[in-house]
Amino acid sequence: MTSFKQTLLQETSSPQKSRRADALAFVRYLRISLMDDEDLERRYDAAIKKIRDTA
């Protein structure tokens, strides 16, 4: 039986090089859109802190 991870790797390994960035962006979009509000807020706060520390 093929695991989800194996299937995902198979499906994403075949796009043309020019489409790989699109596939990666879509996967990241899905990951963010499936987060709960608390996790999303925590990541936002951490990103803002990092930006302020850098500035």
C-alpha distance matrix in Angstrom:
0.0 3.8 6.4 9.6 11.6 9.9 10.2 13.7 14.7 13.9 15.9 18.7 19.2 20.6 23.5 27.0 28.7 31.0 28.2 26.4 28.9 28.4 24.6 25.3 28.0 25.9 23.2 26.1 27.7 24.8 24.6 28.4 28.5 26.0 28.1 30.4 34.2 34.9 32.4 33.6 37.2 36.6 35.1 38.1 40.6 39.2 39.4 42.9 44.0 42.7 44.5 47.7 47.5 47.2 50.1
3.8 0.0 3.8 6.6 8.2 6.2 6.6 10.0 10.9 10.3 12.3 15.0 15.6 17.1 20.0 23.5 25.1 27.4 24.6 22.6 25.1 24.7 20.9 21.5 24.4 22.4 19.7 22.7 24.4 21.7 21.6 25.4 25.7 23.5 25.7 28.3 31.9 32.7 30.0 30.9 34.6 34.0 32.3 35.1 37.8 36.3 36.3 39.9 41.0 39.5 41.3 44.5 44.4 43.9 46.8
6.4 3.8 0.0 3.8 5.4 5.2 6.3 8.6 10.0 10.7 12.4 14.3 15.4 17.6 20.0 23.6 24.8 26.9 24.0 21.7 23.8 23.4 19.6 19.7 22.4 20.5 17.4 20.1 21.9 19.0 18.5 22.3 22.8 20.4 22.3 24.8 28.5 29.1 26.4 27.5 31.1 30.4 28.8 31.8 34.3 32.9 33.0 36.5 37.6 36.3 38.1 41.3 41.1 40.8 43.7
9.6 6.6 3.8 0.0 3.8 5.5 5.1 6.1 8.6 9.8 10.5 12.1 14.1 16.2 18.1 21.7 22.8 24.6 21.4 19.2 21.0 20.3 16.5 16.6 19.0 16.9 13.9 16.6 18.3 15.3 15.1 18.8 19.1 16.9 19.1 21.8 25.3 26.2 23.5 24.3 28.0 27.6 25.9 28.7 31.4 30.2 30.1 33.6 34.9 33.6 35.3 38.5 38.6 38.3 41.0
11.6 8.2 5.4 3.8 0.0 3.8 5.5 5.1 6.1 8.6 9.9 10.5 12.0 14.8 16.7 20.1 20.7 22.7 19.9 17.2 18.9 18.9 15.2 14.7 17.5 16.1 12.8 15.2 17.5 15.2 14.4 18.1 19.2 17.3 19.0 22.0 25.3 26.0 22.9 23.6 27.3 26.5 24.5 27.3 30.0 28.3 28.2 31.8 32.9 31.4 33.1 36.4 36.2 35.7 38.6
9.9 6.2 5.2 5.5 3.8 0.0 3.8 5.5 5.1 6.1 8.6 10.0 10.5 13.0 15.6 18.9 19.9 22.3 19.8 17.3 19.6 19.7 16.0 16.1 19.3 17.9 15.0 17.8 20.1 18.0 17.6 21.4 22.4 20.7 22.6 25.7 29.0 29.7 26.6 27.2 30.9 30.1 27.9 30.7 33.4 31.6 31.3 34.9 36.1 34.3 35.9 39.3 39.1 38.3 41.2
10.2 6.6 6.3 5.1 5.5 3.8 0.0 3.8 5.4 5.1 6.1 8.6 9.9 11.6 13.9 17.5 19.1 21.1 18.2 16.3 18.7 18.2 14.4 15.3 18.2 16.3 13.9 17.1 18.9 16.5 17.0 20.7 21.1 19.7 22.1 25.2 28.5 29.7 26.8 27.0 30.8 30.5 28.3 30.8 33.7 32.4 31.7 35.3 36.8 35.1 36.5 39.9 40.0 39.2 41.9
13.7 10.0 8.6 6.1 5.1 5.5 3.8 0.0 3.8 5.4 5.2 6.1 8.4 10.6 12.1 15.7 16.8 18.5 15.5 13.3 15.4 14.9 11.1 11.6 14.5 12.7 10.2 13.4 15.3 13.3 13.7 17.4 18.0 17.0 19.3 22.6 25.7 27.0 24.0 23.9 27.7 27.4 25.0 27.3 30.4 29.0 28.2 31.7 33.3 31.6 32.8 36.3 36.5 35.7 38.2
14.7 10.9 10.0 8.6 6.1 5.1 5.4 3.8 0.0 3.8 5.5 5.2 5.9 8.9 11.0 14.2 14.9 17.3 14.8 12.2 14.7 15.0 11.4 11.6 15.0 14.2 11.7 14.6 17.1 15.7 15.7 19.3 20.5 19.7 21.6 25.1 28.0 29.0 25.7 25.6 29.3 28.7 26.0 28.4 31.3 29.5 28.6 32.2 33.6 31.6 32.8 36.3 36.3 35.1 37.8
13.9 10.3 10.7 9.8 8.6 6.1 5.1 5.4 3.8 0.0 3.8 5.6 5.3 7.0 9.9 13.2 14.8 17.2 14.8 13.0 16.0 16.1 12.6 13.7 17.1 15.9 14.1 17.4 19.4 18.0 18.6 22.1 22.9 22.2 24.5 27.9 30.9 32.1 29.0 28.8 32.5 32.1 29.5 31.7 34.8 33.1 32.0 35.6 37.1 35.0 36.1 39.7 39.7 38.4 41.0
15.9 12.3 12.4 10.5 9.9 8.6 6.1 5.2 5.5 3.8 0.0 3.8 5.7 6.2 8.0 11.7 13.6 15.4 12.4 11.1 14.1 13.4 9.9 11.9 14.8 13.1 11.9 15.5 17.0 15.6 16.9 20.3 20.7 20.3 23.0 26.4 29.3 30.8 27.9 27.3 31.0 31.1 28.4 30.3 33.6 32.2 30.9 34.3 36.1 34.3 35.0 38.6 39.0 37.7 40.1
18.7 15.0 14.3 12.1 10.5 10.0 8.6 6.1 5.2 5.6 3.8 0.0 3.8 5.6 6.3 9.7 10.8 12.6 9.8 7.7 10.6 10.5 7.1 8.5 11.8 11.0 9.8 13.0 15.0 14.3 15.4 18.4 19.4 19.5 21.8 25.4 27.9 29.4 26.3 25.4 29.1 29.0 26.0 27.8 31.0 29.5 28.0 31.4 33.2 31.1 31.7 35.4 35.8 34.3 36.6
19.2 15.6 15.4 14.1 12.0 10.5 9.9 8.4 5.9 5.3 5.7 3.8 0.0 3.8 6.1 8.7 9.6 12.4 10.6 8.4 11.8 12.6 9.8 10.9 14.4 14.3 13.1 15.9 18.3 17.9 18.6 21.6 22.9 23.0 25.0 28.7 31.2 32.4 29.1 28.4 31.9 31.6 28.5 30.3 33.4 31.6 30.0 33.5 35.1 32.7 33.4 37.1 37.1 35.4 37.9
20.6 17.1 17.6 16.2 14.8 13.0 11.6 10.6 8.9 7.0 6.2 5.6 3.8 0.0 3.9 6.5 8.8 11.3 9.6 8.8 12.5 12.8 10.5 12.6 15.7 15.3 14.9 18.0 19.8 19.5 20.8 23.7 24.5 24.9 27.2 30.9 33.3 34.9 31.7 30.7 34.3 34.3 31.1 32.7 36.0 34.3 32.5 35.8 37.7 35.3 35.7 39.5 39.7 37.9 40.1
23.5 20.0 20.0 18.1 16.7 15.6 13.9 12.1 11.0 9.9 8.0 6.3 6.1 3.9 0.0 3.8 6.4 7.9 5.9 6.0 9.7 9.5 8.1 10.7 13.2 13.0 13.6 16.4 17.8 18.1 19.8 22.2 22.9 23.9 26.3 29.9 32.1 33.8 30.8 29.4 32.8 33.0 29.8 31.0 34.3 32.9 30.8 33.9 36.0 33.7 33.7 37.5 38.0 36.0 38.0
27.0 23.5 23.6 21.7 20.1 18.9 17.5 15.7 14.2 13.2 11.7 9.7 8.7 6.5 3.8 0.0 3.8 5.4 5.3 6.5 9.8 10.3 10.1 12.4 14.6 15.1 16.1 18.5 19.8 20.7 22.4 24.5 25.4 26.7 28.9 32.6 34.4 36.1 33.1 31.4 34.7 34.9 31.5 32.4 35.7 34.2 31.8 34.7 36.9 34.3 34.0 37.8 38.4 36.1 37.8
28.7 25.1 24.8 22.8 20.7 19.9 19.1 16.8 14.9 14.8 13.6 10.8 9.6 8.8 6.4 3.8 0.0 3.8 5.4 5.3 7.9 9.8 10.2 11.4 13.6 15.0 15.9 17.6 19.4 20.7 21.9 23.8 25.2 26.6 28.4 32.1 33.7 35.2 32.0 30.3 33.4 33.4 29.8 30.7 33.8 32.1 29.5 32.4 34.4 31.7 31.3 35.1 35.5 33.0 34.8
31.0 27.4 26.9 24.6 22.7 22.3 21.1 18.5 17.3 17.2 15.4 12.6 12.4 11.3 7.9 5.4 3.8 0.0 3.8 5.8 7.0 8.1 9.8 11.4 12.6 14.1 15.8 17.2 18.4 20.2 21.8 23.1 24.2 26.2 28.0 31.7 33.0 34.7 31.7 29.6 32.6 32.9 29.3 29.7 33.0 31.6 28.8 31.4 33.7 31.1 30.4 34.1 34.8 32.3 33.8
28.2 24.6 24.0 21.4 19.9 19.8 18.2 15.5 14.8 14.8 12.4 9.8 10.6 9.6 5.9 5.3 5.4 3.8 0.0 3.8 5.5 5.2 6.4 8.8 10.0 10.8 12.6 14.5 15.4 16.8 18.7 20.2 21.1 22.9 25.0 28.6 30.1 32.0 29.1 27.1 30.2 30.8 27.3 27.9 31.3 30.1 27.5 30.2 32.7 30.4 29.8 33.6 34.4 32.2 33.8
26.4 22.6 21.7 19.2 17.2 17.3 16.3 13.3 12.2 13.0 11.1 7.7 8.4 8.8 6.0 6.5 5.3 5.8 3.8 0.0 3.8 5.3 5.1 6.2 8.5 9.8 10.7 12.3 14.1 15.4 16.7 18.5 19.9 21.3 23.1 26.8 28.5 30.0 26.9 25.2 28.4 28.5 25.0 26.0 29.2 27.7 25.3 28.3 30.5 28.0 27.8 31.6 32.2 30.1 32.0
28.9 25.1 23.8 21.0 18.9 19.6 18.7 15.4 14.7 16.0 14.1 10.6 11.8 12.5 9.7 9.8 7.9 7.0 5.5 3.8 0.0 3.8 5.5 5.1 6.1 8.6 9.9 10.5 12.1 14.3 15.4 16.5 18.1 20.0 21.5 25.1 26.3 27.9 24.8 22.8 25.7 26.0 22.4 23.0 26.2 24.8 22.2 25.0 27.3 24.9 24.4 28.2 29.0 26.8 28.5
28.4 24.7 23.4 20.3 18.9 19.7 18.2 14.9 15.0 16.1 13.4 10.5 12.6 12.8 9.5 10.3 9.8 8.1 5.2 5.3 3.8 0.0 3.8 5.5 5.1 6.2 8.7 9.9 10.4 12.3 14.3 15.3 16.2 18.3 20.3 23.8 25.1 27.1 24.3 22.1 25.2 25.9 22.5 22.9 26.5 25.6 23.0 25.6 28.2 26.2 25.7 29.4 30.5 28.6 30.1
24.6 20.9 19.6 16.5 15.2 16.0 14.4 11.1 11.4 12.6 9.9 7.1 9.8 10.5 8.1 10.1 10.2 9.8 6.4 5.1 5.5 3.8 0.0 3.8 5.5 5.1 6.3 8.7 9.8 10.7 12.5 14.4 15.3 16.7 18.9 22.5 24.3 26.2 23.3 21.5 24.9 25.4 22.2 23.2 26.7 25.6 23.5 26.5 28.8 26.9 26.9 30.6 31.5 29.9 31.7
25.3 21.5 19.7 16.6 14.7 16.1 15.3 11.6 11.6 13.7 11.9 8.5 10.9 12.6 10.7 12.4 11.4 11.4 8.8 6.2 5.1 5.5 3.8 0.0 3.8 5.4 5.2 6.2 8.5 9.9 10.6 12.4 14.2 15.5 17.1 20.8 22.4 23.9 20.7 19.1 22.4 22.5 19.1 20.3 23.6 22.3 20.2 23.4 25.5 23.4 23.6 27.4 28.0 26.5 28.5
28.0 24.4 22.4 19.0 17.5 19.3 18.2 14.5 15.0 17.1 14.8 11.8 14.4 15.7 13.2 14.6 13.6 12.6 10.0 8.5 6.1 5.1 5.5 3.8 0.0 3.8 5.5 5.1 6.1 8.7 9.9 10.6 12.1 14.3 15.7 19.2 20.4 22.2 19.3 17.2 20.2 20.9 17.5 18.1 21.6 20.7 18.3 21.1 23.7 21.9 21.7 25.3 26.5 25.0 26.6
25.9 22.4 20.5 16.9 16.1 17.9 16.3 12.7 14.2 15.9 13.1 11.0 14.3 15.3 13.0 15.1 15.0 14.1 10.8 9.8 8.6 6.2 5.1 5.4 3.8 0.0 3.8 5.4 4.9 6.2 8.6 9.9 10.3 12.2 14.5 18.0 19.6 21.7 19.1 17.1 20.5 21.5 18.5 19.2 22.9 22.4 20.4 23.1 25.8 24.4 24.3 27.9 29.2 28.0 29.6
23.2 19.7 17.4 13.9 12.8 15.0 13.9 10.2 11.7 14.1 11.9 9.8 13.1 14.9 13.6 16.1 15.9 15.8 12.6 10.7 9.9 8.7 6.3 5.2 5.5 3.8 0.0 3.8 5.4 5.1 6.3 8.8 9.9 10.7 12.8 16.4 18.5 20.3 17.3 16.0 19.6 20.0 17.2 18.6 22.1 21.2 19.7 22.8 25.1 23.7 24.2 27.7 28.6 27.7 29.7
26.1 22.7 20.1 16.6 15.2 17.8 17.1 13.4 14.6 17.4 15.5 13.0 15.9 18.0 16.4 18.5 17.6 17.2 14.5 12.3 10.5 9.9 8.7 6.2 5.1 5.4 3.8 0.0 3.8 5.4 5.0 6.2 8.5 10.0 11.0 14.7 16.2 17.7 14.7 13.0 16.4 16.8 13.7 15.0 18.4 17.5 15.9 19.0 21.3 19.9 20.4 23.9 24.9 24.0 26.0
27.7 24.4 21.9 18.3 17.5 20.1 18.9 15.3 17.1 19.4 17.0 15.0 18.3 19.8 17.8 19.8 19.4 18.4 15.4 14.1 12.1 10.4 9.8 8.5 6.1 4.9 5.4 3.8 0.0 3.8 5.5 5.2 6.0 8.6 10.2 13.5 14.8 17.0 14.6 12.3 15.7 16.9 14.1 14.7 18.4 18.3 16.6 19.2 21.9 21.1 21.1 24.4 25.9 25.3 26.8
24.8 21.7 19.0 15.3 15.2 18.0 16.5 13.3 15.7 18.0 15.6 14.3 17.9 19.5 18.1 20.7 20.7 20.2 16.8 15.4 14.3 12.3 10.7 9.9 8.7 6.2 5.1 5.4 3.8 0.0 3.8 5.5 5.1 6.1 8.7 12.2 14.2 16.5 14.2 12.7 16.4 17.5 15.3 16.4 20.0 19.9 18.8 21.6 24.0 23.4 23.9 27.1 28.4 28.1 29.8
24.6 21.6 18.5 15.1 14.4 17.6 17.0 13.7 15.7 18.6 16.9 15.4 18.6 20.8 19.8 22.4 21.9 21.8 18.7 16.7 15.4 14.3 12.5 10.6 9.9 8.6 6.3 5.0 5.5 3.8 0.0 3.8 5.6 5.4 6.6 10.3 12.6 14.2 11.3 10.4 14.2 14.7 12.5 14.3 17.6 17.1 16.5 19.5 21.6 21.0 22.0 25.0 26.0 25.9 28.0
28.4 25.4 22.3 18.8 18.1 21.4 20.7 17.4 19.3 22.1 20.3 18.4 21.6 23.7 22.2 24.5 23.8 23.1 20.2 18.5 16.5 15.3 14.4 12.4 10.6 9.9 8.8 6.2 5.2 5.5 3.8 0.0 3.8 5.4 5.4 8.7 10.0 11.9 9.3 7.4 11.1 12.1 9.9 11.1 14.6 14.7 13.9 16.5 18.9 18.7 19.4 22.3 23.7 23.7 25.5
28.5 25.7 22.8 19.1 19.2 22.4 21.1 18.0 20.5 22.9 20.7 19.4 22.9 24.5 22.9 25.4 25.2 24.2 21.1 19.9 18.1 16.2 15.3 14.2 12.1 10.3 9.9 8.5 6.0 5.1 5.6 3.8 0.0 3.8 5.6 8.3 9.6 12.4 10.9 8.9 12.4 14.3 12.7 13.3 16.8 17.6 16.8 19.0 21.7 21.8 22.2 24.9 26.7 26.8 28.3
26.0 23.5 20.4 16.9 17.3 20.7 19.7 17.0 19.7 22.2 20.3 19.5 23.0 24.9 23.9 26.7 26.6 26.2 22.9 21.3 20.0 18.3 16.7 15.5 14.3 12.2 10.7 10.0 8.6 6.1 5.4 5.4 3.8 0.0 3.8 6.5 9.3 11.6 10.0 9.4 13.0 14.3 13.4 14.8 17.9 18.5 18.4 20.8 23.0 23.2 24.2 26.8 28.2 28.6 30.4
28.1 25.7 22.3 19.1 19.0 22.6 22.1 19.3 21.6 24.5 23.0 21.8 25.0 27.2 26.3 28.9 28.4 28.0 25.0 23.1 21.5 20.3 18.9 17.1 15.7 14.5 12.8 11.0 10.2 8.7 6.6 5.4 5.6 3.8 0.0 3.7 6.4 8.1 6.2 6.1 9.6 10.7 10.2 11.9 14.6 15.2 15.7 18.0 19.9 20.4 21.7 24.0 25.3 26.1 27.9
30.4 28.3 24.8 21.8 22.0 25.7 25.2 22.6 25.1 27.9 26.4 25.4 28.7 30.9 29.9 32.6 32.1 31.7 28.6 26.8 25.1 23.8 22.5 20.8 19.2 18.0 16.4 14.7 13.5 12.2 10.3 8.7 8.3 6.5 3.7 0.0 3.8 5.5 5.5 6.3 8.7 10.1 10.9 12.4 14.4 15.7 16.7 18.5 20.2 21.4 22.8 24.6 26.0 27.3 28.9
34.2 31.9 28.5 25.3 25.3 29.0 28.5 25.7 28.0 30.9 29.3 27.9 31.2 33.3 32.1 34.4 33.7 33.0 30.1 28.5 26.3 25.1 24.3 22.4 20.4 19.6 18.5 16.2 14.8 14.2 12.6 10.0 9.6 9.3 6.4 3.8 0.0 3.8 5.5 5.1 6.0 8.5 9.9 10.3 12.1 14.2 15.2 16.3 18.2 19.9 20.9 22.4 24.1 25.6 26.9
34.9 32.7 29.1 26.2 26.0 29.7 29.7 27.0 29.0 32.1 30.8 29.4 32.4 34.9 33.8 36.1 35.2 34.7 32.0 30.0 27.9 27.1 26.2 23.9 22.2 21.7 20.3 17.7 17.0 16.5 14.2 11.9 12.4 11.6 8.1 5.5 3.8 0.0 3.8 5.4 5.1 6.2 8.7 9.9 10.6 12.4 14.3 15.4 16.5 18.4 20.1 21.2 22.5 24.4 25.9
32.4 30.0 26.4 23.5 22.9 26.6 26.8 24.0 25.7 29.0 27.9 26.3 29.1 31.7 30.8 33.1 32.0 31.7 29.1 26.9 24.8 24.3 23.3 20.7 19.3 19.1 17.3 14.7 14.6 14.2 11.3 9.3 10.9 10.0 6.2 5.5 5.5 3.8 0.0 3.8 5.4 5.1 6.2 8.6 9.9 10.6 12.3 14.3 15.4 16.6 18.5 20.1 21.1 22.6 24.5
33.6 30.9 27.5 24.3 23.6 27.2 27.0 23.9 25.6 28.8 27.3 25.4 28.4 30.7 29.4 31.4 30.3 29.6 27.1 25.2 22.8 22.1 21.5 19.1 17.2 17.1 16.0 13.0 12.3 12.7 10.4 7.4 8.9 9.4 6.1 6.3 5.1 5.4 3.8 0.0 3.8 5.4 5.2 6.2 8.7 9.9 10.6 12.3 14.3 15.4 16.6 18.4 20.0 21.1 22.7
37.2 34.6 31.1 28.0 27.3 30.9 30.8 27.7 29.3 32.5 31.0 29.1 31.9 34.3 32.8 34.7 33.4 32.6 30.2 28.4 25.7 25.2 24.9 22.4 20.2 20.5 19.6 16.4 15.7 16.4 14.2 11.1 12.4 13.0 9.6 8.7 6.0 5.1 5.4 3.8 0.0 3.8 5.5 5.0 6.1 8.6 9.8 10.5 12.2 14.2 15.3 16.5 18.2 19.9 21.1
36.6 34.0 30.4 27.6 26.5 30.1 30.5 27.4 28.7 32.1 31.1 29.0 31.6 34.3 33.0 34.9 33.4 32.9 30.8 28.5 26.0 25.9 25.4 22.5 20.9 21.5 20.0 16.8 16.9 17.5 14.7 12.1 14.3 14.3 10.7 10.1 8.5 6.2 5.1 5.4 3.8 0.0 3.8 5.4 5.2 6.2 8.7 10.0 10.6 12.4 14.4 15.5 16.4 18.4 20.1
35.1 32.3 28.8 25.9 24.5 27.9 28.3 25.0 26.0 29.5 28.4 26.0 28.5 31.1 29.8 31.5 29.8 29.3 27.3 25.0 22.4 22.5 22.2 19.1 17.5 18.5 17.2 13.7 14.1 15.3 12.5 9.9 12.7 13.4 10.2 10.9 9.9 8.7 6.2 5.2 5.5 3.8 0.0 3.8 5.5 5.1 6.1 8.7 9.9 10.5 12.3 14.3 15.2 16.5 18.4
38.1 35.1 31.8 28.7 27.3 30.7 30.8 27.3 28.4 31.7 30.3 27.8 30.3 32.7 31.0 32.4 30.7 29.7 27.9 26.0 23.0 22.9 23.2 20.3 18.1 19.2 18.6 15.0 14.7 16.4 14.3 11.1 13.3 14.8 11.9 12.4 10.3 9.9 8.6 6.2 5.0 5.4 3.8 0.0 3.8 5.4 5.1 6.2 8.6 9.9 10.6 12.3 14.2 15.4 16.6
40.6 37.8 34.3 31.4 30.0 33.4 33.7 30.4 31.3 34.8 33.6 31.0 33.4 36.0 34.3 35.7 33.8 33.0 31.3 29.2 26.2 26.5 26.7 23.6 21.6 22.9 22.1 18.4 18.4 20.0 17.6 14.6 16.8 17.9 14.6 14.4 12.1 10.6 9.9 8.7 6.1 5.2 5.5 3.8 0.0 3.8 5.5 5.2 6.1 8.6 9.9 10.6 12.2 14.2 15.4
39.2 36.3 32.9 30.2 28.3 31.6 32.4 29.0 29.5 33.1 32.2 29.5 31.6 34.3 32.9 34.2 32.1 31.6 30.1 27.7 24.8 25.6 25.6 22.3 20.7 22.4 21.2 17.5 18.3 19.9 17.1 14.7 17.6 18.5 15.2 15.7 14.2 12.4 10.6 9.9 8.6 6.2 5.1 5.4 3.8 0.0 3.8 5.5 5.1 6.2 8.7 9.9 10.4 12.2 14.3
39.4 36.3 33.0 30.1 28.2 31.3 31.7 28.2 28.6 32.0 30.9 28.0 30.0 32.5 30.8 31.8 29.5 28.8 27.5 25.3 22.2 23.0 23.5 20.2 18.3 20.4 19.7 15.9 16.6 18.8 16.5 13.9 16.8 18.4 15.7 16.7 15.2 14.3 12.3 10.6 9.8 8.7 6.1 5.1 5.5 3.8 0.0 3.8 5.4 5.1 6.2 8.7 9.9 10.6 12.4
42.9 39.9 36.5 33.6 31.8 34.9 35.3 31.7 32.2 35.6 34.3 31.4 33.5 35.8 33.9 34.7 32.4 31.4 30.2 28.3 25.0 25.6 26.5 23.4 21.1 23.1 22.8 19.0 19.2 21.6 19.5 16.5 19.0 20.8 18.0 18.5 16.3 15.4 14.3 12.3 10.5 10.0 8.7 6.2 5.2 5.5 3.8 0.0 3.8 5.4 5.1 6.2 8.6 9.9 10.6
44.0 41.0 37.6 34.9 32.9 36.1 36.8 33.3 33.6 37.1 36.1 33.2 35.1 37.7 36.0 36.9 34.4 33.7 32.7 30.5 27.3 28.2 28.8 25.5 23.7 25.8 25.1 21.3 21.9 24.0 21.6 18.9 21.7 23.0 19.9 20.2 18.2 16.5 15.4 14.3 12.2 10.6 9.9 8.6 6.1 5.1 5.4 3.8 0.0 3.8 5.5 5.1 6.1 8.5 9.9
42.7 39.5 36.3 33.6 31.4 34.3 35.1 31.6 31.6 35.0 34.3 31.1 32.7 35.3 33.7 34.3 31.7 31.1 30.4 28.0 24.9 26.2 26.9 23.4 21.9 24.4 23.7 19.9 21.1 23.4 21.0 18.7 21.8 23.2 20.4 21.4 19.9 18.4 16.6 15.4 14.2 12.4 10.5 9.9 8.6 6.2 5.1 5.4 3.8 0.0 3.8 5.5 5.1 6.1 8.6
44.5 41.3 38.1 35.3 33.1 35.9 36.5 32.8 32.8 36.1 35.0 31.7 33.4 35.7 33.7 34.0 31.3 30.4 29.8 27.8 24.4 25.7 26.9 23.6 21.7 24.3 24.2 20.4 21.1 23.9 22.0 19.4 22.2 24.2 21.7 22.8 20.9 20.1 18.5 16.6 15.3 14.4 12.3 10.6 9.9 8.7 6.2 5.1 5.5 3.8 0.0 3.8 5.5 5.1 6.2
47.7 44.5 41.3 38.5 36.4 39.3 39.9 36.3 36.3 39.7 38.6 35.4 37.1 39.5 37.5 37.8 35.1 34.1 33.6 31.6 28.2 29.4 30.6 27.4 25.3 27.9 27.7 23.9 24.4 27.1 25.0 22.3 24.9 26.8 24.0 24.6 22.4 21.2 20.1 18.4 16.5 15.5 14.3 12.3 10.6 9.9 8.7 6.2 5.1 5.5 3.8 0.0 3.8 5.4 5.1
47.5 44.4 41.1 38.6 36.2 39.1 40.0 36.5 36.3 39.7 39.0 35.8 37.1 39.7 38.0 38.4 35.5 34.8 34.4 32.2 29.0 30.5 31.5 28.0 26.5 29.2 28.6 24.9 25.9 28.4 26.0 23.7 26.7 28.2 25.3 26.0 24.1 22.5 21.1 20.0 18.2 16.4 15.2 14.2 12.2 10.4 9.9 8.6 6.1 5.1 5.5 3.8 0.0 3.8 5.6
47.2 43.9 40.8 38.3 35.7 38.3 39.2 35.7 35.1 38.4 37.7 34.3 35.4 37.9 36.0 36.1 33.0 32.3 32.2 30.1 26.8 28.6 29.9 26.5 25.0 28.0 27.7 24.0 25.3 28.1 25.9 23.7 26.8 28.6 26.1 27.3 25.6 24.4 22.6 21.1 19.9 18.4 16.5 15.4 14.2 12.2 10.6 9.9 8.5 6.1 5.1 5.4 3.8 0.0 3.8
50.1 46.8 43.7 41.0 38.6 41.2 41.9 38.2 37.8 41.0 40.1 36.6 37.9 40.1 38.0 37.8 34.8 33.8 33.8 32.0 28.5 30.1 31.7 28.5 26.6 29.6 29.7 26.0 26.8 29.8 28.0 25.5 28.3 30.4 27.9 28.9 26.9 25.9 24.5 22.7 21.1 20.1 18.4 16.6 15.4 14.3 12.4 10.6 9.9 8.6 6.2 5.1 5.6 3.8 0.0
